Amino acid sequence: MEFIIWIAITIIILAGYWKTYEKAGEPGWAILVPFYNIIVLLRIVGKPWWWLLLLLVPILNIIIGVVISIRLAKNFGYGVPFGLGLLFLSFIFVPILGFGSAQYRPVE
C-alpha cells in the first residue's frame, strides 16, 4: 500500500514539474532525464549550469536547493513561503505551480 502511495505522489510531482517546465518554455519531458532536468531547472531560475556541481557538495546542496526553490517561486510570481513549500512539500506546491494560473516571468 505504501508503495502505491509513493508512486502516486511521484507521478503528481513529475506531472507538476512537467507543466512548470512547459510554462517556462522548456520541454516538459526534460524532467524525466537525470541531471539534464536539473540543468533545465537552473536555466528556468536563471542560474548557470555549473550550479549542478554545487548540488553535489554535502551541506551546500541544502542551501543551493533553498535558493533554487525560492527563485523558481519568484519567477512565477510567488514569494519566499511558496518557495519553501516547493522544497519541503513538493507534492502539494509543485502541482499548484504547474497546473495553476501562475505565469512565468523571470526575475533578475
C-alpha positions as CSV (number, residue, x, y, z in Angstrom):
1,M,0.0,0.0,0.0
2,E,2.8,2.4,0.9
3,F,4.4,1.7,-2.5
4,I,1.3,2.7,-4.3
5,I,1.0,5.9,-2.4
6,W,4.7,6.7,-3.1
7,I,4.2,6.0,-6.8
8,A,1.1,8.3,-6.9
9,I,3.0,11.1,-5.1
10,T,5.9,10.7,-7.5
11,I,3.6,10.9,-10.6
12,I,1.9,14.0,-9.2
13,I,5.2,15.7,-8.6
14,L,6.5,14.7,-12.1
15,A,3.4,16.0,-13.8
16,G,3.6,19.3,-11.9
17,Y,7.2,19.8,-12.9
18,W,6.4,18.8,-16.5
19,K,3.8,21.5,-16.7
20,T,6.0,24.0,-14.9
21,Y,8.8,23.4,-17.4
22,E,6.4,23.9,-20.3
23,K,5.1,27.1,-18.8
24,A,8.7,28.3,-18.7
25,G,9.2,27.5,-22.4
26,E,11.3,24.3,-21.8
27,P,10.4,20.8,-22.9
28,G,8.3,19.0,-20.2
29,W,10.0,15.6,-20.9
30,A,13.2,17.1,-19.6
31,I,12.0,16.3,-16.0
32,L,12.4,12.6,-16.8
33,V,16.2,12.8,-17.7
34,P,18.5,12.6,-14.8
35,F,20.9,15.6,-14.4
36,Y,19.5,17.2,-17.6
37,N,16.4,18.0,-15.6
38,I,18.5,20.0,-13.1
39,I,20.3,21.9,-15.9
40,V,16.9,22.8,-17.3
41,L,15.6,23.9,-13.9
42,L,18.8,26.0,-13.4
43,R,18.1,27.6,-16.8
44,I,14.5,28.4,-15.7
45,V,15.7,30.0,-12.4
46,G,18.4,31.9,-14.2
47,K,21.4,30.2,-12.7
48,P,24.5,28.8,-14.6
49,W,24.7,25.1,-15.4
50,W,27.7,24.6,-13.1
51,W,25.4,25.1,-10.0
52,L,24.7,21.4,-10.7
53,L,28.2,20.7,-9.3
54,L,27.3,22.7,-6.1
55,L,24.3,20.4,-5.6
56,L,26.8,17.5,-5.3
57,V,28.5,19.1,-2.3
58,P,27.0,18.0,1.1
59,I,25.5,20.8,3.2
60,L,26.0,23.3,0.4
61,N,23.4,21.4,-1.6
62,I,20.8,22.2,1.0
63,I,21.5,26.0,0.7
64,I,21.5,25.7,-3.1
65,G,18.2,23.8,-3.0
66,V,16.6,26.6,-1.0
67,V,17.9,29.3,-3.4
68,I,16.6,27.4,-6.4
69,S,13.2,26.8,-4.9
70,I,12.8,30.4,-3.9
71,R,14.0,31.6,-7.3
72,L,11.5,29.3,-9.0
73,A,8.7,30.6,-6.9
74,K,9.7,34.2,-7.6
75,N,9.9,33.5,-11.4
76,F,6.2,32.5,-11.2
77,G,5.1,35.4,-9.1
78,Y,5.1,33.8,-5.7
79,G,7.2,34.7,-2.6
80,V,9.6,33.0,-0.3
81,P,6.9,31.0,1.7
82,F,5.8,29.4,-1.6
83,G,9.4,28.6,-2.5
84,L,9.9,26.9,0.8
85,G,6.7,25.0,0.2
86,L,8.1,23.8,-3.1
87,L,11.2,22.5,-1.3
88,F,9.5,20.8,1.7
89,L,6.0,20.0,0.5
90,S,6.6,19.3,-3.2
91,F,3.6,17.0,-3.6
92,I,1.4,20.0,-2.8
93,F,3.2,23.0,-4.2
94,V,4.6,21.7,-7.5
95,P,1.2,20.8,-8.9
96,I,-0.1,24.2,-7.8
97,L,2.7,25.8,-9.7
98,G,2.4,23.6,-12.8
99,F,-1.4,23.4,-13.1
100,G,-2.3,26.7,-11.6
101,S,-2.7,30.1,-13.3
102,A,0.8,31.4,-12.5
103,Q,2.7,32.7,-15.5
104,Y,6.5,32.5,-16.0
105,R,8.1,35.9,-15.6
106,P,11.8,35.6,-14.9
107,V,13.1,37.9,-12.3
108,E,16.6,39.3,-12.4
